[in-house]
Amino acid sequence: MSAGSAFILSVSGLAREAAIAAGPGVRTLAAGGQHLPELIETAIAEGAAGILSFGIAGGLDPTLPPGMAILATAVVAGGEHWAADAAWRDRLRARLPGAILGDLAGVDRPAMSRADKYALASATGALAVDMESHIAARLAAAHGLPFAALRVICDPAGRAIPPAAVAGMREDGGTDLGAILGALLRSPGQLPAMMRLAGDARIAFGVLARCRRAVSQPGLLPE
């Protein structure tokens, strides 16, 4: 498949992820919740040539630290399995020698606790988890489009996500700082965990940006 006038749809949950993914030939989408499938369907109808799930993820394999980049072999969710496009993945991997291959798990709600992550790892064998890859993979398969996923671990398997972090997630991919501060004021004991998460996020977003630069056009596009 050649680039032509078509575009790659980059699907993320956070506006910051989408900003990193942006570039020539790439249309970015950052959204969560029930609106994400509809937005992806609209982009497909407008000429998407392939769908890339792009962003950070929660770790499920306890050996993987924050900043580890993963190229998905497949996405698993709810007993279903969607394989990534092998040729596209291999093209990305050629430019990302530090990335590892493995499955991603898709969930509709955040995997918050260490127990949640352990259970998900045991059930799926996946290396990491996010809330967009399974939706993107399912719709790509339904429309016969190539699918790939590049995800970088943020919170590792052995670290829980503080509730305040989730309180600040908006469906449009933005961050509600007021909601985060409110949650911390009500439960200030979350502050150390929030600070650790912020450190993990700095590492993950830094790696994500370096990965994006490494796969700039034409390497991002499927053939």
C-alpha atoms as one frame of an Amber mdcrd trajectory, in Angstrom:
protein
   0.000   0.000   0.000   1.468   3.360  -0.943   0.913   6.591   0.933  -0.780
   8.505  -1.909  -3.422  10.820  -0.545  -4.472   8.337   2.118  -3.483   8.682
   5.736  -2.600   6.556   8.699  -5.001   6.923  11.604  -3.121   7.090  14.893
  -5.411   6.161  17.787  -4.536   7.261  21.314  -6.284   7.854  24.585  -4.451
  11.051  25.516  -4.024  14.338  23.705  -0.330  14.306  24.603   0.118  10.969
  22.820  -1.671  12.314  19.752   0.558  15.398  19.683   3.623  13.157  19.566
   2.133  10.998  16.797   1.232  13.937  14.550   3.054  14.361  11.266   2.675
  14.289   7.479   0.344  11.548   6.333  -0.913  10.884   9.861  -4.300  11.821
  11.240  -4.403  11.651  15.016  -7.306  10.759  17.225  -7.304  11.034  21.001
 -10.440   9.929  22.760 -11.779   7.525  25.310 -15.031   6.017  26.351 -18.015
   5.227  24.188 -17.204   7.796  21.491 -13.951   6.204  20.311 -15.451   3.571
  17.961 -17.622   6.167  16.237 -14.661   8.494  15.724 -12.565   5.680  14.281
 -15.390   4.672  11.937 -15.621   8.242  10.681 -11.900   8.371   9.962 -12.049
   5.035   8.145 -14.852   6.361   5.950 -12.713   9.392   5.135  -9.862   7.302
   3.753  -7.674   5.792   6.469  -5.123   3.430   4.903  -4.210   1.758   8.172
  -4.715   2.106  11.906  -1.923   2.505  14.445  -2.533   2.317  18.188   0.052
   4.687  19.644   0.806   5.747  23.192   1.730   4.629  26.673   0.493   1.509
  28.435   0.382  -0.221  31.777   2.888  -2.993  32.336   1.726  -6.571  32.860
   5.060  -8.390  32.627   6.908  -7.662  35.912  10.292  -7.728  34.176   9.507
  -4.731  31.966  10.396  -1.257  33.286   8.901   2.149  32.438  10.090   3.208
  28.994  10.080  -0.239  27.391   8.650   0.035  23.865   6.409  -2.772  22.623
   5.358  -3.545  19.064   2.234  -5.648  19.237   2.072  -9.078  17.695  -1.638
  -9.122  18.543  -4.260  -7.565  20.788  -6.376  -9.719  23.081  -9.593  -8.699
  24.812 -12.714 -10.441  26.004 -11.645 -13.782  24.580 -10.988 -12.285  21.145
  -7.657 -11.993  19.352  -6.647  -9.605  16.576  -3.256 -10.075  14.924  -1.178
  -7.069  13.951  -0.047  -6.707  10.341   3.273  -8.569  10.314   4.838  -6.678
   7.400   4.022  -3.281   8.896   5.249  -4.368  12.320   8.522  -5.588  10.823
   9.042  -2.263   9.048   8.541  -0.436  12.317  10.815  -2.834  14.164  13.622
  -2.221  11.685  13.655   1.382  12.883  13.085   0.524  16.544  15.712  -2.097
  17.439  15.117  -1.525  21.152  11.430  -2.426  20.951  10.237  -5.883  21.945
   7.451  -7.941  20.388   4.476  -9.245  22.314   0.748  -9.190  22.793  -1.196
  -6.278  24.230  -4.313  -6.647  26.343  -7.251  -4.336  25.769  -9.586  -3.244
  28.551 -12.510  -0.852  28.842 -11.554   0.299  32.335  -8.095   1.028  33.738
  -6.193  -1.843  35.353  -5.582   0.021  38.583  -4.114  -2.378  41.131  -1.236
  -4.821  41.086  -3.809  -7.590  41.521  -5.723  -6.347  38.462  -2.555  -6.431
  36.409  -1.540  -9.859  37.661  -4.952 -11.305  36.848  -4.914  -9.785  33.376
  -1.402 -11.047  32.687  -2.389 -14.548  33.803  -5.520 -14.536  31.649  -3.963
 -13.130  28.460  -0.194 -13.599  28.531   0.075 -10.002  27.325   3.043  -7.765
  28.083   1.065  -4.557  28.605  -2.440  -3.149  28.671  -4.237  -0.101  27.320
  -7.794   1.021  26.624  -7.648   1.812  22.905  -5.760  -0.955  21.104  -8.564
  -3.520  21.178 -11.054  -1.046  19.733  -8.651   0.040  16.994  -7.682  -3.556
  16.177 -11.295  -4.746  16.037 -12.362  -1.999  13.662  -9.286  -2.398  11.476
 -10.086  -6.087  11.100 -13.741  -5.367  10.383 -12.758  -3.043   7.522  -9.854
  -5.076   6.168  -7.256  -2.458   7.094  -3.721  -3.127   8.328  -3.255  -2.621
  12.060  -0.172  -2.005  14.171   0.421  -0.916  17.740   3.360   0.850  19.347
   3.023   1.226  23.077   5.521   2.279  25.740   5.182   1.087  29.312   4.425
   3.815  31.827   3.258   2.278  35.117   5.044  -1.079  35.587   3.281  -4.261
  36.640   4.324  -3.942  40.274   2.959  -0.439  40.716  -0.691   0.508  41.264
  -2.288   3.560  39.653  -3.533   6.108  42.204  -7.239   6.958  41.808  -6.394
  10.659  41.445  -4.734   9.944  38.094  -7.897   8.424  36.685 -10.009  11.247
  38.104  -8.223  13.616  35.735  -8.859  11.632  32.543 -11.242  13.325  30.102
 -13.026  11.588  27.232 -11.522  14.062  24.748  -8.008  12.960  25.712  -7.281
  16.008  27.835  -6.393  16.192  31.513  -8.615  17.753  34.161  -6.080  19.222
  36.586  -8.839  20.482  38.843 -10.201  16.977  39.265  -6.728  15.665  40.087
  -6.122  18.372  42.676  -9.552  17.787  44.180  -8.861  14.075  44.501  -5.519
  14.787  46.158  -7.069  17.234  48.586  -9.621  14.623  49.592  -6.965  11.905
  49.855  -3.500  13.460  50.238  -1.964  10.056  50.872  -2.013   9.509  47.123
   0.624  12.189  46.554   3.718   9.913  46.724   2.138   7.494  44.235   1.210
  10.393  41.956   4.786  11.641  42.045   6.096   8.184  41.126   3.576   7.983
  38.293   4.678  11.404  37.044   8.267  10.160  36.950   7.243   7.026  35.080
   5.255   9.159  32.619   8.255  11.403  31.910  10.294   8.352  30.995   7.510
   6.812  28.893   6.677   9.963  26.952  10.346  10.625  26.293  10.754   7.153
  24.768   7.502   7.538  22.836   8.759  10.760  21.266  12.080   9.157  20.311
  10.229   6.226  18.751   8.056   8.580  16.731  11.075  10.402  15.352  12.637
   7.081  14.407   9.608   5.982  12.374   8.941   9.240  10.572   7.723   9.013
   6.986   7.845   6.841   4.987   8.609   4.201   7.599   5.372   4.670   9.475
   3.197   3.663   6.545   2.193   0.091   5.717   3.066  -1.101   2.222
